[in-house]
Amino acid sequence: MAKTTKAAAKTEKTETKAAETTKAAAKTEKAETKPVAKKTAAKTAAKAVVKETKVNVTIEFQSKNTSVDTLVEAVKEAYKADGNTDAVESIELFVQPENGVAYYVVNGKTEGKSVNL
């Protein structure tokens, strides 16, 4: 009976070591998975950056035409010609092609100004 007890104790000891090895392996695997997951998420986020869509708008009325880009440049020049030194952060355009005019607001302040189409 002593041999059976020793054999059972030896088997139990082996099973305990196996369980500890399995736990250690699981912790190592979990630790290795986290950085890889973070790197993969960062790469995916970098790829998800949306490229800006280029749009070209042309306004036509009674055989005259102009592009929005041309209007924006005209507004910037008119704004600076009026003696403004602030950087142009925003422009709101109100186009009236029947009058041949585009009214603008720069940085939410300049109002009632216009440029010809």
N, C-alpha and C positions, 0 to 999 in steps of 0.2 A: 504494500500500500504506500510505502514511502516513495517508491519509484514513480507511481502514478501521480502523487502530489508534486514531486519534483518536475515531472513532465508537464503537468498542468500549469505549474508556476512558470516554467520556461516558455510555454505556449502563450500564457497571458502576458509575459514580459515582451515577447516578440510582437504580439498584437498591439501592445501599448506603443512600442517603438514605431511600428508601421503607421499607427494612427497619428503619432506626433510628426512623422515624416510627411504624411499626407497633408496635415494642417500647415506645416512649414512650406510645402510646395504650393499650396493654395494661396498663402500669404504672398509668396514670391511672385506667383502668376498674377495676382491682383495688383501688386505694386508695379509690375512691368506693364500691365495693361493701361493703367491710368495715364502715364506720360504719352504713350502712343495714341491714346484716345484724344488727349488734349492737342497733340501735334496734328492729328488728322482733322480735328474740328477747326483748328486755326487755318489749315490749308483749305478746307472747304469754305470757310468764311472769306478767305482771300479770293477764292475763285468766284464767290457769289457777288463780288463787286460789280455793280451794274454800270456798263459803259453808257455815257451820255449820248442820247440820240440827237443827231444833227438835223435841224429843221431849217428850211429856207422858205420864208413866206414873202410873196410878192403881192402888193396891192395894186389892182388895176381899176381905172375908172375913166371913162371917156377918152380913150386912147392915150392915157398917161399911166405910167407905172413906176413904182418904187419898191424897194425891199425894206423889210423891217430893220435889217442891219444898217442900211443907209440912213434910215430915220434915227436910229440909236446914235450913230456917229454924229449926225447933225445936231441932236439934242445935247450931246456932250460938248460939242464945240460952242453952241449957243450959250450953254450954262457957264462955260469958262469965259466966254466973251463978255458976259454980264458982270465979270469981276469976281465970281465965286471961286474960292480956293479949296473948299471942302471936297473930299473924294466923292465920286459918284458911286453910291452904294445901291441905289434902287432908282428905277425909272418907270413911271406909269405913262403910257401913251394912249391918247384918245384921238383916233384918226377920223377925219371928216373929209373923205375924198371928194364929195360934191362941192366943198369949199376950197379944196386944194391945201388943206391945213392939217397939221397934227399938233394937238395941244399936249403938254407934258407936265408932269410933276416929278421933281428930282428930290430924292431923300425925304419925301413926304412934306417938303416945305415950299419949294418953289411952285407957285400956282399961277394960272392965267397966262403962261408963256406959250409960244407956239413956234413951229418951224413950217416952212412951205414944203409941200410935197414935190 
